[in-house]
Amino acid sequence: MTEHQKNPARKRQAIIGGFLLLAFVVLWIIFNFLASLFVVLFCAALAFSVDARIPLVTALVLLVICPFLLIMQQDGTAKVLAELSYYLLAIGVVRLFVDHVKLAWKTRGNLEELPGTDDEA
């Protein structure tokens, strides 16, 4: 038996990952790189229950790098990093909102566990 046959959750993750990769390539062809990256990262953060702190901290690190790039007269690179940090901040805030809604549902007793959640904490 392969690894995916033993663990259906890994099979589901592999299918979602493949779909996201395909979506990234298609969106990159239709739109631009940053827009397609944002959409795919956003969907991945929701699908794989990424901790909200990861995109938030990454965005802050990118924002700290931006002034140094401007000092070195790398305006184009600084602009791209600033846009990417904005997208990552948006992803982090939406992920925090989703976590808040899940917690509210659980504490109100509406659902013992929301469908599609694999929270072990």
FENSULDA-V179686 format. One record per pair of residues at least 12 apart in sequence whose C-alpha atoms are under 6 Angstrom apart, sorted by the first residue. I is the first residue (numbers start at 0). J is the second residue. If there is no record, write none. Layout:
BEGIN
i = [I & I]
j = [J & J]
END
This chain:
BEGIN
i = [19 & 23 & 23 & 41 & 51 & 51 & 51 & 54 & 54 & 55 & 55 & 58 & 58 & 58 & 61 & 65]
j = [39 & 35 & 39 & 90 & 91 & 94 & 95 & 87 & 91 & 88 & 91 & 84 & 87 & 88 & 84 & 77]
END
